[in-house]
Amino acid sequence: MYDIIVVGAGPAGLTAALYARRAERSVLVLEKSTFGGQMTYSPKIENYPTVVSASGNELADKMVEQVLAQGAEIDMDTVTALEKTAAGFKVIGENATYEAKSVILALGAKHRMLGLEGEAALVGNGISFCAVCDGAFYKDRTVAVIGGGNSALQEAILLSEGCGKVYVIQNLPEFTGETKLVNILRAKDNVEFIMNTTVKELVGKEELSAIVLRSEGGAERTLKLDGMFIAIGLSPCNTPFEALAPLNKYGYFDTDETCKTATDGLFVAGDCRSKTVRQISTAIADGSAAAIAACRFLEENA
C-alpha cells in the first residue's frame, strides 16, 4: 500500500508527487496518456518562472525527471474508479488495482475540439487554446477565435492588443458571452465578427494556413490565417469520482484552494477543480497544496 497515489501526471500531479516525496512519503503516479498534460500542446512556453523559453514537452520531461529522481514511481494506467476502504482507498485501473492511504486526483481537463480532419496534428502548429500562453507569437499577424462565450471573447480582447487582425467566428446569430465584452471588441478597428458560421475545413498539413468557413445558408469561403484559437470550452473527466468528490454544475470538483474534498484523505488539484485561472503556475500551486494537505492528513491519522 502506498502512502499517496496521484492520478494524473500533468503539472499539478507531478508537483504533488514531488512535494510528497520530499516529505518522505511513498508515492505512485498513474497517467493514462501523456506526461505533462495540456502543456505538451504548447510549442513554446515563455511565462514559466526561471525558464526563458521551452516547449511544453521539454518542461514536462524535466518535471518527470525531477519526480523520478526523488524516488516516486510512475506507471501508465487509466483509472476508472475509486473506492473508499477501511485502510484508505482502492484505485481501480484498466491494468491493475492499487491501494493507498490517500489519493490526489489531478485529472486535468481537455479542451473541446472542433472535430475536423487533421485538427490534432495542427495543435501547436497554428492551432492554440490559450491567448495568454501563445498570443505573443502572433504579434501583428492574423488570427481567428472560434467561439462566442465569455472565454472566447476574453481571448479575442487579449489577442486584439497585439495582433494585426482578429476574426471572431460564432456558429450562432448572437454571442453567448457578456454584452460588455462584445462592446469592447466591437469598438476595436482590428476585430471582425463572423456570425452564423462554422469551420468546415482546415488548410495546411504541417502548419495551419487557412480555414474554410461555411455560413448557415451553405455559402463557403476560405479565410487565410496565421493562427486559430479554439475557445469552445473545457471538458473535465471527473464523473467517475463524483460519489466521493462532489462536482459543481460545470463538472469540476467543487473545492477551494485547500484542495480538500468531502471525503477524508481525498484531494484534488489542477484544472479538474473549480477555479478562475487555469495555467501551469496555478496547477503547480494546487499540486503543492494538495500534497501538503495529504501529508498532514497522513500524520494526523498515523
C-alpha positions in Angstrom: 0.0 0.0 0.0 1.3 3.4 -1.0 1.0 6.5 1.3 -0.2 8.6 -1.7 -1.4 7.7 -5.2 -1.6 10.6 -7.6 -3.9 10.2 -10.6 -2.7 12.3 -13.4 0.8 13.4 -14.5 0.3 17.0 -15.6 2.0 19.9 -13.7 -0.4 19.5 -10.7 0.1 15.8 -10.4 3.9 15.9 -10.8 4.2 18.7 -8.4 2.1 16.8 -5.8 4.4 13.8 -6.3 7.5 15.9 -5.8 6.2 17.5 -2.6 5.0 14.2 -1.2 8.4 12.5 -1.9 10.2 15.4 -0.2 8.1 14.6 2.8 9.4 11.0 2.5 6.0 9.5 1.6 5.7 6.6 -0.8 4.2 7.8 -4.0 2.8 6.2 -7.2 1.8 8.4 -10.1 -0.7 6.9 -12.6 -1.1 8.5 -16.0 -3.3 7.3 -18.8 -1.8 9.0 -21.8 0.7 12.0 -21.8 3.1 13.1 -19.2 2.8 16.9 -18.9 -0.9 17.2 -19.7 -2.2 20.1 -21.7 1.1 22.0 -21.7 2.6 19.4 -24.1 0.4 21.1 -26.8 2.4 24.3 -26.5 5.4 24.5 -28.8 6.9 27.4 -26.8 6.4 28.4 -23.2 7.7 31.8 -22.1 5.7 32.6 -19.0 7.1 29.9 -16.6 9.4 31.4 -14.0 13.2 30.7 -14.4 12.6 29.2 -17.9 13.1 31.8 -20.6 11.7 29.6 -23.3 10.9 25.9 -23.6 8.5 23.7 -25.4 5.8 22.0 -23.3 7.3 18.7 -23.9 10.7 19.9 -22.7 9.2 21.3 -19.5 7.2 18.1 -18.9 10.4 15.9 -19.4 12.2 18.0 -16.7 9.3 17.6 -14.3 9.1 13.9 -14.8 12.9 13.6 -14.4 12.8 15.5 -11.2 10.0 13.4 -9.7 11.7 10.2 -10.6 15.0 11.4 -9.1 13.1 12.0 -5.8 12.0 8.3 -5.8 8.4 8.4 -7.0 7.0 5.5 -9.0 5.3 6.3 -12.3 3.1 3.9 -14.2 0.8 4.0 -17.2 -2.8 3.1 -16.5 -6.3 4.5 -16.9 -8.0 4.9 -13.6 -11.7 4.1 -14.0 -12.9 4.0 -10.4 -12.0 4.9 -6.8 -13.3 3.2 -3.7 -13.1 4.2 0.0 -11.8 1.4 2.2 -11.2 0.9 5.9 -7.4 1.3 5.2 -7.7 4.2 2.7 -8.6 3.8 -1.0 -8.7 1.2 -3.7 -7.7 2.8 -7.0 -9.1 0.7 -9.9 -7.3 0.9 -13.3 -7.7 -0.9 -16.6 -4.5 -2.8 -16.0 -4.4 -3.3 -12.2 -5.9 -2.3 -8.8 -3.8 -0.3 -6.4 -4.1 0.7 -2.7 -3.2 3.9 -0.9 -3.8 5.6 2.3 -4.5 8.9 0.5 -5.3 9.9 -3.1 -4.8 13.1 -5.1 -6.8 13.4 -8.2 -5.1 15.7 -10.8 -7.1 14.7 -13.8 -6.9 17.9 -15.7 -9.4 19.0 -18.3 -9.5 18.6 -22.1 -10.0 21.5 -24.5 -13.1 20.8 -26.6 -12.1 20.4 -30.3 -13.9 21.1 -33.5 -13.7 17.5 -34.7 -12.1 18.3 -38.0 -9.7 16.2 -40.1 -6.1 16.9 -39.3 -7.0 19.1 -36.2 -4.9 17.2 -33.7 -1.8 17.4 -35.8 -2.1 21.2 -36.1 -2.4 21.8 -32.4 0.8 23.8 -31.6 1.3 24.3 -35.4 -1.2 27.1 -35.9 -4.0 25.9 -33.6 -3.9 27.1 -30.0 -6.2 27.3 -27.0 -4.6 30.0 -24.8 -4.0 33.6 -25.8 -2.1 34.2 -22.5 0.3 31.4 -23.5 0.6 31.8 -27.2 -0.8 35.2 -28.2 2.6 36.9 -28.3 3.7 34.6 -31.1 1.1 36.2 -33.4 2.0 39.9 -33.0 0.9 41.9 -36.0 -0.5 38.8 -37.6 -3.9 37.5 -38.5 -5.8 35.1 -36.2 -9.3 33.8 -35.6 -11.0 32.9 -32.4 -13.6 30.2 -32.6 -16.5 30.5 -30.1 -18.9 33.1 -28.7 -18.9 32.7 -24.9 -17.0 34.8 -22.3 -13.8 32.8 -22.7 -13.7 33.3 -26.4 -14.5 37.0 -26.1 -11.8 37.5 -23.5 -9.3 35.6 -25.7 -10.2 37.9 -28.6 -9.8 41.0 -26.5 -6.3 39.9 -25.4 -5.3 39.0 -29.0 -6.6 42.3 -30.4 -4.0 44.2 -28.3 -1.1 42.7 -30.3 -2.5 41.0 -33.5 -3.0 42.8 -36.7 -6.4 41.3 -37.4 -8.7 39.2 -35.2 -11.7 37.4 -36.6 -14.3 36.1 -34.0 -16.3 33.3 -35.5 -19.5 32.2 -33.9 -21.9 29.5 -35.1 -25.0 31.3 -33.7 -26.6 34.7 -34.6 -25.6 36.2 -31.3 -22.7 35.8 -28.8 -23.5 34.0 -25.6 -20.9 36.0 -23.7 -21.4 39.2 -21.8 -22.6 42.3 -23.7 -19.8 44.4 -22.1 -17.1 42.1 -23.7 -18.9 42.2 -27.1 -19.0 46.0 -27.0 -15.2 46.2 -26.2 -14.5 44.1 -29.2 -17.0 46.0 -31.4 -15.1 49.2 -30.7 -11.8 47.8 -32.0 -10.8 48.5 -35.6 -8.8 45.3 -36.0 -11.7 42.9 -34.9 -14.3 41.5 -37.2 -17.3 39.3 -36.2 -18.4 36.4 -38.4 -21.7 35.1 -37.2 -23.9 32.1 -38.1 -20.8 30.4 -39.4 -18.8 27.2 -38.7 -15.4 26.0 -39.6 -15.7 23.3 -42.3 -12.1 22.5 -43.1 -8.5 23.2 -42.0 -6.0 24.1 -44.7 -2.4 23.1 -44.1 -0.8 19.7 -43.2 2.3 20.8 -41.2 1.1 24.3 -40.3 -2.3 26.0 -40.4 -2.5 28.5 -43.3 -6.2 29.0 -43.8 -9.7 27.7 -42.8 -12.8 27.0 -44.9 -15.9 28.6 -43.5 -19.5 27.6 -44.1 -22.3 30.0 -43.4 -25.8 29.0 -42.2 -27.1 29.4 -45.7 -24.4 27.0 -47.1 -22.1 29.5 -48.7 -18.4 28.7 -48.3 -15.3 30.9 -48.3 -11.6 30.4 -47.4 -10.1 32.7 -44.8 -6.3 33.0 -44.7 -4.8 32.9 -41.2 -1.6 32.7 -39.3 -3.3 31.1 -36.3 -6.6 30.0 -34.8 -7.6 29.9 -31.2 -10.3 27.4 -30.2 -12.4 28.6 -27.3 -15.5 26.4 -27.1 -15.0 25.2 -23.6 -13.2 22.6 -21.5 -14.3 19.1 -20.7 -13.3 17.7 -17.3 -13.2 13.9 -16.8 -14.4 13.9 -13.2 -17.7 12.0 -13.4 -16.4 8.5 -12.3 -15.3 10.1 -9.0 -18.3 12.3 -8.2 -19.6 10.0 -5.4 -16.5 10.7 -3.3 -15.8 14.3 -4.5 -18.9 16.3 -5.5 -18.9 18.3 -8.7 -20.2 21.8 -9.5 -22.7 22.4 -12.3 -19.9 22.6 -14.8 -18.5 19.2 -13.9 -15.5 20.4 -11.9 -14.6 19.2 -8.4 -16.3 21.7 -6.1 -13.3 22.6 -3.9 -11.3 25.7 -3.0 -7.6 26.3 -2.8 -7.2 23.9 0.1 -7.8 21.1 -2.5 -9.8 19.1 0.1 -12.9 17.1 -0.8 -15.8 15.9 1.2 -14.0 12.5 1.6 -11.2 12.4 4.2 -7.9 11.6 2.6 -9.0 12.5 -0.9 -7.7 15.7 -2.5 -7.9 17.3 -6.0 -5.5 19.6 -7.8 -5.2 21.4 -11.1 -7.6 22.1 -13.9 -10.0 19.4 -12.7 -11.2 21.6 -9.8 -13.3 24.7 -9.8 -11.0 27.8 -10.3 -10.9 31.0 -12.2 -7.4 30.7 -13.7 -6.0 27.6 -15.4 -2.3 28.0 -16.1 0.8 25.9 -15.4 1.6 28.1 -12.5 -1.8 27.7 -10.8 -1.7 23.9 -11.4 1.7 23.7 -9.7 0.3 25.7 -6.8 -2.6 23.2 -6.4 -0.2 20.3 -6.6 1.9 21.6 -3.7 -1.2 22.5 -1.6 -2.8 19.1 -2.2 0.4 17.2 -1.3 1.0 19.2 1.9 -2.7 18.6 2.9 -2.4 14.9 2.1 0.8 14.6 4.2 -0.8 16.4 7.1 -3.8 14.0 6.8 -1.4 11.0 7.0 0.3 12.5 10.0 -2.9 13.1 11.8 -4.2 9.6 11.1 -1.0 7.6 11.6 
